[in-house]
Amino acid sequence: MSKLALYGGTPIIREKDAKLFHWPIVNDAMRKAQLDVLESGNMSGTDISRKFEEEFAKWNGVKYALSHNTGTNSLLSAMYGVGLGPGDELICPSVTYWASCTAALSLGAAVVFCDICEKDLQIDPESFEAHITPRTKAVMVVHYMACPADMDKIMAIARKHNIKVIEDVSHAQGGHYKGKLLGTFGDAAGMSLMSGKSFAIGEGGMMLTNDDEVYRRAVRFGHYDRIPTAFKKEEYASTNIVPFGGQKFRMHQISSAMGLEQLKKYDAEIAEIDKAMKYFWKGIEDVKGLRMIYPEDPGSDKSGWYASRFGYEPEAFSGVSNAAFAKALNAEVNGEFSSGCNFPLHHSEVFYTTDIFGHGKPTAALNLPEGTDVRALTGTLPVADKISSRLLGEPWFKHYEPTKIDLYIEAVHKVAENHQELLAEEKEESTLGNIALTHRRK
Ligand SMILES: *Cc1c(COP(=O)(O)O)cnc(C)c1O
């Protein structure tokens, strides 16, 4: 008789406590704030959003926070803001969600992918530097799966080569690198605030910058109603507040009303998540072949542990795949584990051969010198290619409840001890595919 629940053994958890994982945590103040917007009909105004921006900027200690309808668009604003345009190259780590870089194509720029570090899943500074060409305008630094990137090294390389730095903070709102908040290192930052993320307010995004020109360009691109306050009349009179991007990026005020309330409790909530996740890790740190991914510097952290992964060495488990291991764990505890990460973007043809706009040639090559091969510029990225088979997604505990977390710890030990039973499992695809990592309500 098998011990593992996957093959008929007794599972550790039959009825899962959904509250342990439910997110975001909605309180009465949020309910009231949203209803007020709804009942006043003030969904498309900007008064609440401006207040939210003011508080968000204060929280981050930056001059400007500019709210957006999506994180994707906050990143597009940041790209246009720093001047990314035709003939430029944007360097981006290959392993991230597509929104970190894809909009660069619509600005006439090309994306050149670099590798990540296996130890922390962040952009590899050496690989970043190796991918710089005379056309490199900017680098997209993604604080991936809640860990901070190595900002000391990134900033030094970027300054040396006169490259703009944009941070994608979608996975790490409120996180720190050596005591400083993420999103405040570069020339601009963009981040998602959609429901699945750690700072979750519905659909929404935020751009941060300390730079007047970046802010003004972002306003010009997709915030027509801000143009009269960001520009002098003679600066915009000839276009009559038509936004250059032809875009409207305004945030829905039900989101900003929720954001104002979320700000009041967010730091406390992620502190509890941090405590719960570290308790979980304390319980499984003796399992050989599993590795917690957490920054070493005492001033750095994993903020809300969004989409957190841990390292998985198949060699330590007789070659059992991470997908099979996750499947066995999920059978024990009724879900919450996963395997893999976002698929490596450097294999997507969108960045090489796709003719998106009908120019009769690949969009990526449109403004580059004749014969430039973006795929060759990207080269081979060994960590990006293999990392998906070496990661496990861990349960995202929102509350510090040791007796409940103990059951998940027990499950990890049980599957690790009985992993030989999994040798018959088929190898499974373990990438997350093209979808955002969203919270699934069960
Ligand atoms: C979610 C996400 C985005 C896009 O944000 P949306 O709010 O979904 O538009 C961008 N970058 C990363 C890394 C993300 O995970």
PDBQT file of the ligand as one rigid body, heavy atoms in Angstrom, charges set to zero:
ROOT
HETATM    1  C1  LIG A 501       1.520  41.244 -13.484  1.00  0.00    +0.000 C 
HETATM    2  C2  LIG A 501       2.781  41.723 -14.102  1.00  0.00    +0.000 A 
HETATM    3  C3  LIG A 501       2.838  42.826 -14.968  1.00  0.00    +0.000 A 
HETATM    4  C4  LIG A 501       1.621  43.426 -15.605  1.00  0.00    +0.000 C 
HETATM    5  O1  LIG A 501       0.737  44.024 -14.788  1.00  0.00    +0.000 OA
HETATM    6  P1  LIG A 501      -0.833  44.058 -15.117  1.00  0.00    +0.000 P 
HETATM    7  O2  LIG A 501      -1.379  44.855 -13.990  1.00  0.00    +0.000 OA
HETATM    8  O3  LIG A 501      -1.326  42.658 -15.153  1.00  0.00    +0.000 OA
HETATM    9  O4  LIG A 501      -0.991  44.759 -16.416  1.00  0.00    +0.000 OA
HETATM   10  C5  LIG A 501       4.079  43.286 -15.364  1.00  0.00    +0.000 A 
HETATM   11  N1  LIG A 501       5.209  42.692 -14.964  1.00  0.00    +0.000 NA
HETATM   12  C6  LIG A 501       5.205  41.617 -14.157  1.00  0.00    +0.000 A 
HETATM   13  C7  LIG A 501       6.503  41.008 -13.752  1.00  0.00    +0.000 C 
HETATM   14  C8  LIG A 501       3.995  41.080 -13.722  1.00  0.00    +0.000 A 
HETATM   15  O5  LIG A 501       3.984  39.977 -12.981  1.00  0.00    +0.000 OA
ENDROOT
TORSDOF 0
